[in-house]
């Protein structure tokens, strides 16, 4: 019984952390490219407060945030590059 009381809070915290990870926050400007395999590559050039940024992140179909990113880029097609604007969903 004691184990249940110790285990339950840990499981609840892990579930809450996973739910937060599902919400994507991208406080960056830059560009986004869709590759031929439908993966999305985001290239970051500056933050919302104007600081320079130099990085990228790739989202493959099936990744947790892929659909959210693709929706934000509204209508991006393979081979296309679009401007990346900040968002928090």
DSSP file (Angstrom, degrees, kcal/mol; ACC not computed):
  #  RESIDUE AA STRUCTURE BP1 BP2  ACC     N-H-->O    O-->H-N    N-H-->O    O-->H-N    TCO  KAPPA ALPHA  PHI   PSI    X-CA   Y-CA   Z-CA
    1    1 A X     >        0   0    0      0, 0.0     4,-1.7     0, 0.0     5,-0.2   0.000 360.0 360.0 360.0 -41.7    0.0    0.0    0.0
    2    2 A X  H  >  +     0   0    0      1,-0.2     4,-1.6     2,-0.2     5,-0.2   0.881 360.0  56.0 -63.1 -37.8    2.8    2.4    0.8
    3    3 A X  H  > S+     0   0    0      1,-0.2     4,-2.8     2,-0.2     5,-0.2   0.888 103.7  54.3 -61.5 -38.8    4.4    1.7   -2.5
    4    4 A X  H  > S+     0   0    0      1,-0.2     4,-2.7     2,-0.2    -1,-0.2   0.922 107.7  49.5 -61.4 -44.0    1.2    2.7   -4.3
    5    5 A X  H  X S+     0   0    0     -4,-1.7     4,-0.7     1,-0.2    -1,-0.2   0.798 115.9  43.5 -66.8 -28.0    1.2    6.1   -2.5
    6    6 A X  H  X S+     0   0    0     -4,-1.6     4,-0.8    -5,-0.2    -2,-0.2   0.838 117.1  45.1 -82.6 -35.4    4.9    6.6   -3.4
    7    7 A X  H  X S+     0   0    0     -4,-2.8     4,-2.4    -5,-0.2     5,-0.2   0.883 102.7  63.5 -76.8 -40.6    4.5    5.4   -7.0
    8    8 A X  H  X S+     0   0    0     -4,-2.7     4,-2.5     1,-0.2     5,-0.2   0.902 101.8  48.3 -57.2 -48.2    1.3    7.3   -7.9
    9    9 A X  H  X S+     0   0    0     -4,-0.7     4,-2.3     1,-0.2    -1,-0.2   0.882 111.3  52.0 -61.4 -35.4    2.7   10.8   -7.5
   10   10 A X  H  X S+     0   0    0     -4,-0.8     4,-2.2     2,-0.2    -1,-0.2   0.928 110.7  47.3 -65.5 -43.9    5.7    9.9   -9.6
   11   11 A X  H  X S+     0   0    0     -4,-2.4     4,-2.3     1,-0.2    -2,-0.2   0.898 111.7  50.8 -64.0 -40.3    3.4    8.6  -12.4
   12   12 A X  H  X S+     0   0    0     -4,-2.5     4,-2.1    -5,-0.2    -1,-0.2   0.904 110.7  48.5 -64.9 -40.6    1.3   11.7  -12.2
   13   13 A X  H  X S+     0   0    0     -4,-2.3     4,-2.3     2,-0.2    -2,-0.2   0.901 110.9  50.7 -66.0 -40.2    4.3   14.0  -12.5
   14   14 A X  H  X S+     0   0    0     -4,-2.2     4,-2.1     1,-0.2    -2,-0.2   0.908 110.2  50.1 -63.9 -41.6    5.6   12.0  -15.5
   15   15 A X  H  X S+     0   0    0     -4,-2.3     4,-2.0     1,-0.2    -1,-0.2   0.899 110.3  49.7 -63.5 -40.8    2.3   12.2  -17.2
   16   16 A X  H  X S+     0   0    0     -4,-2.1     4,-2.0     2,-0.2    -2,-0.2   0.894 109.7  51.3 -65.3 -39.9    2.1   16.0  -16.7
   17   17 A X  H  X S+     0   0    0     -4,-2.3     4,-1.9     1,-0.2    -2,-0.2   0.901 109.9  49.7 -64.1 -40.4    5.7   16.4  -18.0
   18   18 A X  H  X S+     0   0    0     -4,-2.1     4,-1.2     1,-0.2    -1,-0.2   0.885 108.5  52.9 -66.2 -37.7    4.7   14.4  -21.1
   19   19 A X  H  X S+     0   0    0     -4,-2.0     4,-0.6     1,-0.2     3,-0.3   0.893 108.4  50.6 -64.6 -39.1    1.6   16.6  -21.7
   20   20 A X  H >< S+     0   0    0     -4,-2.0     3,-1.2     1,-0.2    -1,-0.2   0.899 105.4  56.3 -64.5 -40.2    3.7   19.7  -21.5
   21   21 A X  H 3< S+     0   0    0     -4,-1.9    -1,-0.2     1,-0.3    -2,-0.2   0.801  98.2  62.8 -61.7 -28.8    6.2   18.3  -24.1
   22   22 A X  H 3< S+     0   0    0     -4,-1.2     2,-0.7    -3,-0.3    -1,-0.3   0.764  89.6  78.0 -69.7 -24.0    3.3   17.9  -26.5
   23   23 A X  S << S-     0   0    0     -3,-1.2     2,-0.4    -4,-0.6    42,-0.1  -0.784  80.1-147.1 -88.8 118.5    2.7   21.6  -26.5
   24   24 A X        -     0   0    0     -2,-0.7    65,-1.5    41,-0.1     2,-0.5  -0.691  14.2-169.3 -92.0 133.7    5.3   23.2  -28.7
   25   25 A X  E     +A   88   0A   0     -2,-0.4     2,-0.4    63,-0.2    63,-0.2  -0.988   7.6 175.6-120.2 122.9    6.7   26.6  -28.0
   26   26 A X  E     +A   87   0A   0     61,-2.5    61,-1.4    -2,-0.5     2,-1.2  -0.785   5.8 176.8-127.9  87.7    8.8   28.1  -30.8
   27   27 A X        +     0   0    0     -2,-0.4    21,-1.5    59,-0.2     2,-0.3  -0.232  50.9 102.7 -85.8  49.5    9.9   31.7  -29.8
   28   28 A X  E     -B   47   0B   0     -2,-1.2     2,-0.3    19,-0.2    19,-0.2  -0.910  58.3-146.6-132.3 155.2   12.0   32.1  -33.0
   29   29 A X  E     +B   46   0B   0     17,-3.1    16,-3.1    -2,-0.3    17,-1.5  -0.849  51.7  92.8-109.2 155.4   11.9   33.7  -36.4
   30   30 A X  E     -BC  44  84B   0     54,-1.7    54,-2.5    -2,-0.3     2,-0.3  -0.929  69.4 -57.6 164.7-135.3   13.6   32.0  -39.4
   31   31 A X  E     -BC  43  83B   0     12,-2.1    12,-3.4    -2,-0.3     2,-0.4  -0.958  29.8-148.9-141.8 159.7   12.6   29.6  -42.1
   32   32 A X  E     -BC  42  82B   0     50,-2.9    50,-2.8    -2,-0.3     2,-0.4  -0.997  11.1-168.2-132.6 135.7   11.1   26.2  -42.5
   33   33 A X  E     -BC  41  81B   0      8,-2.3     8,-2.8    -2,-0.4     2,-0.6  -0.971  13.4-145.5-124.7 137.6   11.7   23.7  -45.3
   34   34 A X  E     -B   40   0B   0     46,-2.2    45,-3.4    43,-0.4     6,-0.2  -0.913  21.5-146.1-101.4 123.8    9.8   20.5  -46.1
   35   35 A X    >   -     0   0    0      4,-2.8     3,-2.0    -2,-0.6    45,-0.1  -0.269  30.8 -98.3 -79.3 170.1   12.1   17.8  -47.5
   36   36 A X  T 3  S+     0   0    0      1,-0.3    42,-0.1    42,-0.2    -1,-0.1   0.778 125.5  56.8 -60.6 -28.0   11.0   15.2  -50.1
   37   37 A X  T 3  S-     0   0    0      2,-0.1    24,-0.3     1,-0.0    -1,-0.3   0.255 121.1-109.2 -88.1  13.6   10.4   12.7  -47.2
   38   38 A X  S <  S+     0   0    0     -3,-2.0    -2,-0.1     1,-0.3     2,-0.1   0.445  72.7 142.2  72.1   4.0    7.9   15.2  -45.7
   39   39 A X        -     0   0    0     21,-0.1    -4,-2.8    22,-0.1     2,-0.5  -0.460  45.6-135.6 -71.0 150.6   10.2   16.0  -42.8
   40   40 A X  E     -BD  34  59B   0     19,-3.0    19,-2.9    -6,-0.2     2,-0.6  -0.925  14.1-163.5-111.5 129.6   10.2   19.6  -41.7
   41   41 A X  E     -BD  33  58B   0     -8,-2.8    -8,-2.3    -2,-0.5     2,-0.5  -0.961   5.4-159.9-115.6 118.4   13.5   21.4  -40.9
   42   42 A X  E     -BD  32  57B   0     15,-3.1    15,-1.9    -2,-0.6     2,-0.5  -0.857   2.3-161.2 -98.8 127.9   13.2   24.7  -38.9
   43   43 A X  E     -BD  31  56B   0    -12,-3.4   -12,-2.1    -2,-0.5     2,-0.4  -0.946   9.9-149.7-110.9 120.0   16.1   27.1  -39.2
   44   44 A X  E     +BD  30  55B   0     11,-3.0    11,-1.2    -2,-0.5   -14,-0.3  -0.762  26.4 163.8 -96.5 131.4   16.2   29.7  -36.4
   45   45 A X  E     +     0   0B   0    -16,-3.1     8,-2.6    -2,-0.4     2,-0.3   0.671  65.8   0.1-116.0 -29.5   17.7   33.1  -37.1
   46   46 A X  E     -BD  29  52B   0    -17,-1.5   -17,-3.1     6,-0.3    -1,-0.4  -0.991  65.6-116.6-158.1 158.3   16.5   35.3  -34.2
   47   47 A X  E >   -B   28   0B   0      4,-2.7     3,-1.9    -2,-0.3   -19,-0.2  -0.377  40.9 -98.9 -88.8 171.6   14.4   35.1  -31.0
   48   48 A X  T 3  S+     0   0    0    -21,-1.5   -20,-0.1     1,-0.3    -1,-0.1   0.773 124.8  54.6 -63.4 -25.3   11.2   37.0  -30.4
   49   49 A X  T 3  S-     0   0    0    -22,-0.2    -1,-0.3     2,-0.1   -21,-0.1   0.266 124.0-103.0 -93.8  13.6   13.2   39.6  -28.4
   50   50 A X  S <  S+     0   0    0     -3,-1.9     2,-0.2     1,-0.3    -2,-0.1   0.430  72.5 142.1  89.5  -0.6   15.6   40.2  -31.3
   51   51 A X        -     0   0    0      1,-0.1    -4,-2.7    -5,-0.0    -1,-0.3  -0.512  58.6-102.8 -74.7 142.6   18.6   38.2  -30.1
   52   52 A X  E     -D   46   0B   0     -6,-0.2     2,-0.4    -2,-0.2    -6,-0.3  -0.333  39.6-170.3 -63.7 144.5   20.5   36.3  -32.8
   53   53 A X  E     -     0   0B   0     -8,-2.6     2,-0.3   -24,-0.1    -1,-0.0  -0.985  13.3-174.0-134.4 146.7   19.9   32.6  -33.0
   54   54 A X  E     +     0   0B   0     -2,-0.4     2,-0.3     2,-0.0    -9,-0.2  -0.773  43.2  92.9-143.2  93.5   21.7   30.0  -35.1
   55   55 A X  E     -D   44   0B   0    -11,-1.2   -11,-3.0    -2,-0.3     2,-0.3  -0.972  46.1-145.6-166.4 175.6   20.1   26.5  -34.9
   56   56 A X  E     -D   43   0B   0     -2,-0.3     2,-0.3   -13,-0.2   -13,-0.2  -0.980   1.5-160.2-151.2 161.6   17.8   24.1  -36.5
   57   57 A X  E     -D   42   0B   0    -15,-1.9   -15,-3.1    -2,-0.3     2,-0.4  -0.988  11.5-148.0-146.0 137.6   15.4   21.4  -35.5
   58   58 A X  E     -D   41   0B   0     -2,-0.3     2,-0.5   -17,-0.2   -17,-0.2  -0.892   6.4-165.9-111.1 136.6   13.9   18.6  -37.6
   59   59 A X  E     -D   40   0B   0    -19,-2.9   -19,-3.0    -2,-0.4     2,-0.3  -0.984   8.9-160.1-121.0 120.7   10.5   17.0  -37.2
   60   60 A X    >   -     0   0    0     -2,-0.5     3,-2.6   -21,-0.2     6,-0.2  -0.679  37.7 -86.4 -95.8 152.3    9.8   13.7  -39.0
   61   61 A X  T 3  S+     0   0    0    -24,-0.3    -1,-0.1    -2,-0.3     3,-0.1  -0.346 120.2  33.0 -54.0 135.5    6.3   12.5  -39.8
   62   62 A X  T 3  S+     0   0    0      1,-0.4    -1,-0.3    -3,-0.0     2,-0.0   0.150  86.6 129.3  98.0 -18.7    5.2   10.6  -36.7
   63   63 A X  S X  S-     0   0    0     -3,-2.6     3,-1.1     1,-0.1     4,-0.5  -0.363  72.6-111.2 -64.7 151.8    7.1   12.8  -34.3
   64   64 A X  T 3  S+     0   0    0      1,-0.3     4,-0.2     2,-0.1     3,-0.2   0.856 114.6  33.3 -54.1 -42.5    4.9   14.1  -31.4
   65   65 A X  T 3> S+     0   0    0      1,-0.2     4,-2.5     2,-0.1    -1,-0.3   0.404  88.6 102.2 -97.9   2.0    4.9   17.7  -32.6
   66   66 A X  H <> S+     0   0    0     -3,-1.1     4,-2.8    -6,-0.2     5,-0.2   0.912  82.7  46.4 -55.0 -50.0    5.0   17.1  -36.3
   67   67 A X  H  > S+     0   0    0     -4,-0.5     4,-2.4    -3,-0.2    -1,-0.2   0.884 112.4  51.4 -63.4 -38.4    1.3   17.8  -37.0
   68   68 A X  H  > S+     0   0    0     -4,-0.2     4,-2.0     2,-0.2    -1,-0.2   0.921 112.4  45.7 -63.2 -44.7    1.4   20.9  -34.8
   69   69 A X  H  X S+     0   0    0     -4,-2.5     4,-1.7     2,-0.2    -2,-0.2   0.926 113.1  49.5 -64.8 -45.4    4.4   22.3  -36.7
   70   70 A X  H  < S+     0   0    0     -4,-2.8     6,-0.4    -5,-0.2     5,-0.3   0.902 110.1  51.1 -63.0 -40.7    2.9   21.4  -40.1
   71   71 A X  H >< S+     0   0    0     -4,-2.4     3,-1.4     1,-0.2    -1,-0.2   0.911 108.1  52.7 -61.0 -42.2   -0.4   23.1  -39.2
   72   72 A X  H 3< S+     0   0    0     -4,-2.0    -1,-0.2     1,-0.3    -2,-0.2   0.851 107.7  51.1 -62.5 -33.8    1.5   26.3  -38.1
   73   73 A X  T 3< S-     0   0    0     -4,-1.7    -1,-0.3    -5,-0.1    -2,-0.2   0.414  99.7-152.9 -85.3   2.7    3.3   26.3  -41.5
   74   74 A X    <   -     0   0    0     -3,-1.4    -3,-0.1    -4,-0.3    -2,-0.1   0.776  66.8  -0.7  23.0  97.6   -0.1   26.1  -43.2
   75   75 A X  S    S+     0   0    0     -5,-0.3    -1,-0.2     1,-0.2     2,-0.1   0.605  80.3 162.8  86.1  13.2    0.1   24.4  -46.6
   76   76 A X        -     0   0    0     -6,-0.4     2,-0.3    -3,-0.1    -1,-0.2  -0.426  19.3-162.0 -66.8 140.8    3.8   23.8  -46.9
   77   77 A X    >   -     0   0    0     -2,-0.1     3,-2.3     1,-0.1   -43,-0.4  -0.821  33.1 -73.5-121.4 159.5    4.7   21.2  -49.6
   78   78 A X  T 3  S+     0   0    0     -2,-0.3   -43,-0.2     1,-0.3   -42,-0.2  -0.265 121.0  18.8 -53.5 133.7    7.8   19.1  -50.2
   79   79 A X  T 3  S+     0   0    0    -45,-3.4     2,-0.3     1,-0.3    -1,-0.3   0.322 100.7 120.1  87.3  -7.2   10.6   21.2  -51.6
   80   80 A X    <   -     0   0    0     -3,-2.3   -46,-2.2   -46,-0.2     2,-0.4  -0.660  47.3-157.8 -94.5 145.7    9.1   24.4  -50.3
   81   81 A X  E     +C   33   0B   0     -2,-0.3     2,-0.3   -48,-0.2   -48,-0.2  -0.982  14.9 179.8-120.3 134.6   10.6   26.9  -47.9
   82   82 A X  E     -C   32   0B   0    -50,-2.8   -50,-2.9    -2,-0.4     2,-0.1  -0.906  35.6 -91.7-129.6 156.9    8.4   29.3  -45.9
   83   83 A X  E     -C   31   0B   0     -2,-0.3     2,-0.5   -52,-0.2   -52,-0.3  -0.412  38.0-136.5 -63.9 144.6    9.1   32.0  -43.3
   84   84 A X  E     -C   30   0B   0    -54,-2.5   -54,-1.7   -41,-0.2     2,-0.3  -0.923  22.8-175.4-106.3 126.3    9.0   30.8  -39.7
   85   85 A X        -     0   0    0     -2,-0.5   -56,-0.1   -56,-0.2   -57,-0.1  -0.854  31.9 -94.4-117.1 155.9    7.2   33.0  -37.2
   86   86 A X        +     0   0    0     -2,-0.3     2,-0.3   -59,-0.1   -59,-0.2  -0.270  49.0 162.8 -67.5 153.7    6.9   32.4  -33.4
   87   87 A X  E     -A   26   0A   0    -61,-1.4   -61,-2.5   -59,-0.0     2,-0.3  -0.978  29.3-157.5-161.6 160.4    4.0   30.6  -31.8
   88   88 A X  E      A   25   0A   0     -2,-0.3   -63,-0.2   -63,-0.2   -65,-0.0  -0.910 360.0 360.0-141.6 114.5    2.8   28.9  -28.7
   89   89 A X              0   0    0    -65,-1.5   -64,-0.1    -2,-0.3    -1,-0.1   0.391 360.0 360.0-100.5 360.0    0.0   26.4  -29.1
